[in-house]
Amino acid sequence: MDDVKTRTRRQILDVAADLLEREGAQAVSTRSVAAAAGIRAASLYQLFGDKDGLLTALAIHAFETYLTEKQALAHTDDPVADLARGWDAHVDFGLRHPAFYLLMYGTDRPGRRPPAAEEAHRLLMAFLDRTAAAGRLRVPSAEAARLLLAAATGVTFTLIGTPAEDRDPQTSARMRDAVIATLTTDAAAEAGTGAGKRTAKGTEARPASPTALAPKALALDAALTQADADDLPLRPTETALLRDWLHRLAR
C-alpha cells in the first residue's frame, strides 16, 4: 500500500509540476491537478491536504531539483570562482524554471518559506565557509549568505519579469562581480606584510588595516568551526569568546 501511495504521490507531483511550468501557480488547483492525473480529488486531499499542501510539496520538489544541480558543481582550488559559478547556476535555474523559482523564493506571507530552503541555505554556507577558511571572505559567512541571496534572487526575479528579448545578458554578471568583490578579497593582495613585521630594509611595516584583518579573523573562525571541540585547548566558553572577538575584527 505504501508503494502505491508513493507512486500516486509522485504521479500527482509530476502532473502538478508540468501544469505549474506551463501555466503558472494560478492554474494549479486540487481540482485541475486531480483531473489531469486521472484520480479523484479525495485521493489528492488524503496525500497533500489542500492546495497549500500541494504547493508546499511542489516547492520541496523544486528545491530538490535545484540542489541536485548545485551539488553536481565540482569544487575547484578557487572558492571565490566557485561562488561565481554557484551564482550563475542559481540564476540559470530560475530562468529555465521561472514558475518553480517564483514558488521557491516568492512567498504569500512574510517570513514563510519552504522547509527545503534550509538545505539550499546550508549548501550556500558550505561554499562561504570554504571561502572563509581560505582567508578570502571579508564578512562573516552568515552575513555574506544574506547579501548574496538577496542580490541573486533580486537579479533573478528582475530577469524573469523582463521579456527574453529585452534581457541584458550582462545584468547578472555585473551584479555578481560587484557583490562578490564586496564580500571577498584577492588572495595575493592580502598576502602582504602585516603589523609588527620588518621589510627587507629593516624598516617597520605599516600595521595591518582592519580590512586586511577581516579575512584572517574569519579564516581562524572557520578553522574553529571545522575543528573537533575535544581537540581544542580552550573551554567552550573561551572558544565562544574567541569567536566573538574574531567576528568583531571582521566588522
ZIURDA-V915734 format. One record per residue. RES is the residue in three letters. PSI is psi as a letter, one per 20 degrees, with the letter a starting at -180 (NA if undefined). NEAR is the number of other ideal C-beta (glycine too) atoms within 10 Angstrom. D_FIRST is the distance of its C-alpha to the first C-alpha in Angstrom with 2 decimals. Layout:
res=RES psi=PSI near=NEAR d_first=D_FIRST
res=RES psi=PSI near=NEAR d_first=D_FIRST
This chain:
res=MET psi=g near=5 d_first=0.00
res=ASP psi=h near=6 d_first=3.79
res=ASP psi=h near=7 d_first=5.36
res=VAL psi=g near=8 d_first=5.03
res=LYS psi=h near=12 d_first=6.26
res=THR psi=g near=11 d_first=8.59
res=ARG psi=g near=10 d_first=9.90
res=THR psi=g near=16 d_first=10.49
res=ARG psi=g near=16 d_first=12.15
res=ARG psi=g near=11 d_first=14.20
res=GLN psi=g near=13 d_first=15.21
res=ILE psi=g near=23 d_first=16.41
res=LEU psi=g near=20 d_first=18.28
res=ASP psi=g near=13 d_first=19.89
res=VAL psi=g near=19 d_first=21.08
res=ALA psi=h near=27 d_first=22.31
res=ALA psi=g near=21 d_first=24.03
res=ASP psi=g near=12 d_first=25.78
res=LEU psi=g near=20 d_first=26.90
res=LEU psi=g near=25 d_first=28.10
res=GLU psi=h near=14 d_first=30.14
res=ARG psi=h near=9 d_first=31.64
res=GLU psi=i near=12 d_first=32.51
res=GLY psi=r near=13 d_first=32.20
res=ALA psi=h near=17 d_first=30.43
res=GLN psi=h near=8 d_first=32.10
res=ALA psi=i near=14 d_first=30.19
res=VAL psi=o near=21 d_first=26.75
res=SER psi=r near=15 d_first=25.72
res=THR psi=h near=20 d_first=22.46
res=ARG psi=g near=10 d_first=23.87
res=SER psi=h near=16 d_first=25.04
res=VAL psi=g near=25 d_first=21.91
res=ALA psi=g near=20 d_first=19.68
res=ALA psi=g near=13 d_first=22.27
res=ALA psi=h near=16 d_first=22.51
res=ALA psi=i near=18 d_first=18.77
res=GLY psi=k near=8 d_first=18.77
res=ILE psi=r near=16 d_first=16.31
res=ARG psi=q near=11 d_first=17.20
res=ALA psi=h near=14 d_first=18.69
res=ALA psi=h near=9 d_first=16.71
res=SER psi=h near=15 d_first=13.45
res=LEU psi=g near=23 d_first=15.55
res=TYR psi=h near=15 d_first=16.95
res=GLN psi=h near=12 d_first=13.72
res=LEU psi=h near=16 d_first=13.04
res=PHE psi=i near=21 d_first=16.74
res=GLY psi=f near=13 d_first=18.73
res=ASP psi=a near=11 d_first=21.69
res=LYS psi=h near=18 d_first=23.76
res=ASP psi=g near=11 d_first=24.95
res=GLY psi=h near=14 d_first=21.51
res=LEU psi=g near=23 d_first=20.80
res=LEU psi=h near=18 d_first=24.20
res=THR psi=g near=18 d_first=23.66
res=ALA psi=h near=20 d_first=20.53
res=LEU psi=h near=25 d_first=22.71
res=ALA psi=g near=21 d_first=25.49
res=ILE psi=g near=17 d_first=23.39
res=HIS psi=g near=21 d_first=22.32
res=ALA psi=g near=24 d_first=26.06
res=PHE psi=h near=23 d_first=27.19
res=GLU psi=g near=12 d_first=24.90
res=THR psi=g near=15 d_first=26.50
res=TYR psi=g near=23 d_first=29.88
res=LEU psi=h near=15 d_first=29.54
res=THR psi=g near=9 d_first=28.58
res=GLU psi=g near=13 d_first=31.84
res=LYS psi=h near=19 d_first=33.90
res=GLN psi=i near=11 d_first=32.81
res=ALA psi=i near=8 d_first=33.87
res=LEU psi=p near=14 d_first=37.42
res=ALA psi=q near=7 d_first=39.48
res=HIS psi=q near=12 d_first=41.79
res=THR psi=a near=10 d_first=45.50
res=ASP psi=i near=7 d_first=48.53
res=ASP psi=n near=14 d_first=49.23
res=PRO psi=h near=20 d_first=46.81
res=VAL psi=g near=20 d_first=48.62
res=ALA psi=h near=12 d_first=48.09
res=ASP psi=h near=17 d_first=44.40
res=LEU psi=g near=24 d_first=44.33
res=ALA psi=g near=16 d_first=45.86
res=ARG psi=h near=17 d_first=43.34
res=GLY psi=g near=19 d_first=40.51
res=TRP psi=g near=23 d_first=42.16
res=ASP psi=g near=15 d_first=42.41
res=ALA psi=h near=15 d_first=38.74
res=HIS psi=g near=24 d_first=37.82
res=VAL psi=g near=22 d_first=40.06
res=ASP psi=g near=13 d_first=39.03
res=PHE psi=g near=19 d_first=35.33
res=GLY psi=h near=23 d_first=36.32
res=LEU psi=h near=14 d_first=38.43
res=ARG psi=h near=11 d_first=35.83
res=HIS psi=m near=19 d_first=33.07
res=PRO psi=g near=17 d_first=35.11
res=ALA psi=g near=21 d_first=32.44
res=PHE psi=g near=22 d_first=30.09
res=TYR psi=g near=21 d_first=33.11
res=LEU psi=h near=20 d_first=34.14
res=LEU psi=h near=23 d_first=30.70
res=MET psi=g near=25 d_first=30.78
res=TYR psi=i near=22 d_first=34.35
res=GLY psi=r near=12 d_first=35.22
res=THR psi=q near=12 d_first=34.50
res=ASP psi=i near=8 d_first=34.73
res=ARG psi=p near=6 d_first=35.87
res=PRO psi=p near=5 d_first=38.29
res=GLY psi=i near=5 d_first=36.86
res=ARG psi=p near=8 d_first=33.24
res=ARG psi=q near=16 d_first=31.37
res=PRO psi=q near=21 d_first=27.80
res=PRO psi=h near=10 d_first=26.82
res=ALA psi=i near=19 d_first=26.41
res=ALA psi=h near=16 d_first=30.15
res=GLU psi=h near=11 d_first=30.86
res=GLU psi=h near=17 d_first=29.81
res=ALA psi=h near=20 d_first=32.10
res=HIS psi=g near=15 d_first=34.81
res=ARG psi=h near=11 d_first=34.46
res=LEU psi=g near=15 d_first=34.84
res=LEU psi=g near=21 d_first=37.99
res=MET psi=h near=15 d_first=39.32
res=ALA psi=g near=13 d_first=38.94
res=PHE psi=g near=23 d_first=41.13
res=LEU psi=h near=26 d_first=43.65
res=ASP psi=h near=20 d_first=43.78
res=ARG psi=h near=18 d_first=44.71
res=THR psi=g near=27 d_first=47.39
res=ALA psi=g near=29 d_first=48.71
res=ALA psi=h near=19 d_first=48.81
res=ALA psi=j near=18 d_first=50.93
res=GLY psi=k near=18 d_first=53.37
res=ARG psi=j near=22 d_first=52.69
res=LEU psi=p near=29 d_first=51.27
res=ARG psi=h near=21 d_first=53.71
res=VAL psi=q near=21 d_first=51.50
res=PRO psi=q near=21 d_first=48.74
res=SER psi=g near=24 d_first=45.33
res=ALA psi=g near=11 d_first=43.74
res=GLU psi=g near=16 d_first=46.51
res=ALA psi=h near=26 d_first=46.38
res=ALA psi=g near=19 d_first=42.62
res=ARG psi=g near=14 d_first=43.27
res=LEU psi=g near=14 d_first=46.12
res=LEU psi=g near=21 d_first=44.36
res=LEU psi=g near=16 d_first=41.26
res=ALA psi=g near=11 d_first=43.50
res=ALA psi=g near=19 d_first=45.57
res=ALA psi=g near=22 d_first=42.82
res=THR psi=h near=17 d_first=40.74
res=GLY psi=g near=12 d_first=44.00
res=VAL psi=g near=21 d_first=45.00
res=THR psi=g near=22 d_first=41.62
res=PHE psi=g near=16 d_first=41.51
res=THR psi=g near=13 d_first=45.11
res=LEU psi=h near=19 d_first=44.46
res=ILE psi=h near=17 d_first=41.39
res=GLY psi=i near=10 d_first=43.65
res=THR psi=p near=12 d_first=46.42
res=PRO psi=q near=6 d_first=46.53
res=ALA psi=h near=8 d_first=45.97
res=GLU psi=i near=5 d_first=49.52
res=ASP psi=i near=7 d_first=51.00
res=ARG psi=p near=15 d_first=49.22
res=ASP psi=o near=10 d_first=51.55
res=PRO psi=i near=7 d_first=49.93
res=GLN psi=i near=9 d_first=51.95
res=THR psi=g near=14 d_first=50.65
res=SER psi=g near=23 d_first=47.74
res=ALA psi=g near=15 d_first=49.83
res=ARG psi=g near=11 d_first=52.70
res=MET psi=g near=17 d_first=50.57
res=ARG psi=g near=22 d_first=48.71
res=ASP psi=h near=13 d_first=52.00
res=ALA psi=g near=11 d_first=53.61
res=VAL psi=g near=20 d_first=50.82
res=ILE psi=h near=19 d_first=50.33
res=ALA psi=h near=12 d_first=54.12
res=THR psi=h near=12 d_first=54.29
res=LEU psi=i near=22 d_first=51.63
res=THR psi=r near=23 d_first=52.65
res=THR psi=q near=18 d_first=55.87
res=ASP psi=p near=11 d_first=57.43
res=ALA psi=g near=14 d_first=57.38
res=ALA psi=h near=7 d_first=60.89
res=ALA psi=h near=9 d_first=62.31
res=GLU psi=j near=20 d_first=61.02
res=ALA psi=j near=9 d_first=62.37
res=GLY psi=a near=11 d_first=65.96
res=THR psi=q near=14 d_first=68.15
res=GLY psi=a near=15 d_first=67.24
res=ALA psi=q near=12 d_first=69.23
res=GLY psi=i near=9 d_first=71.76
res=LYS psi=q near=12 d_first=71.91
res=ARG psi=q near=10 d_first=75.14
res=THR psi=r near=10 d_first=75.67
res=ALA psi=h near=6 d_first=77.42
res=LYS psi=j near=5 d_first=80.73
res=GLY psi=j near=6 d_first=80.20
res=THR psi=q near=8 d_first=79.74
res=GLU psi=p near=11 d_first=77.11
res=ALA psi=q near=13 d_first=73.96
res=ARG psi=q near=13 d_first=72.80
res=PRO psi=q near=13 d_first=70.13
res=ALA psi=p near=17 d_first=66.58
res=SER psi=r near=10 d_first=65.63
res=PRO psi=h near=12 d_first=62.74
res=THR psi=h near=11 d_first=60.92
res=ALA psi=h near=17 d_first=61.41
res=LEU psi=h near=17 d_first=60.25
res=ALA psi=g near=24 d_first=56.89
res=PRO psi=h near=24 d_first=55.15
res=LYS psi=g near=16 d_first=56.53
res=ALA psi=g near=22 d_first=55.40
res=LEU psi=h near=28 d_first=51.86
res=ALA psi=g near=20 d_first=51.80
res=LEU psi=h near=19 d_first=52.67
res=ASP psi=g near=24 d_first=50.06
res=ALA psi=h near=22 d_first=47.40
res=ALA psi=h near=11 d_first=48.64
res=LEU psi=h near=16 d_first=48.33
res=THR psi=h near=12 d_first=44.74
res=GLN psi=i near=9 d_first=43.84
res=ALA psi=q near=11 d_first=45.86
res=ASP psi=p near=6 d_first=44.59
res=ALA psi=h near=10 d_first=45.96
res=ASP psi=i near=5 d_first=47.22
res=ASP psi=i near=6 d_first=49.37
res=LEU psi=p near=13 d_first=51.15
res=PRO psi=j near=6 d_first=54.57
res=LEU psi=q near=12 d_first=53.99
res=ARG psi=q near=10 d_first=52.59
res=PRO psi=g near=9 d_first=49.54
res=THR psi=h near=8 d_first=51.88
res=GLU psi=h near=11 d_first=54.26
res=THR psi=g near=15 d_first=51.56
res=ALA psi=g near=12 d_first=50.44
res=LEU psi=g near=12 d_first=54.10
res=LEU psi=g near=15 d_first=54.67
res=ARG psi=h near=16 d_first=51.70
res=ASP psi=g near=11 d_first=53.04
res=TRP psi=g near=13 d_first=56.40
res=LEU psi=g near=20 d_first=54.87
res=HIS psi=h near=17 d_first=53.10
res=ARG psi=g near=10 d_first=56.44
res=LEU psi=h near=15 d_first=58.14
res=ALA psi=i near=24 d_first=55.56
res=ARG psi=NA near=11 d_first=56.29
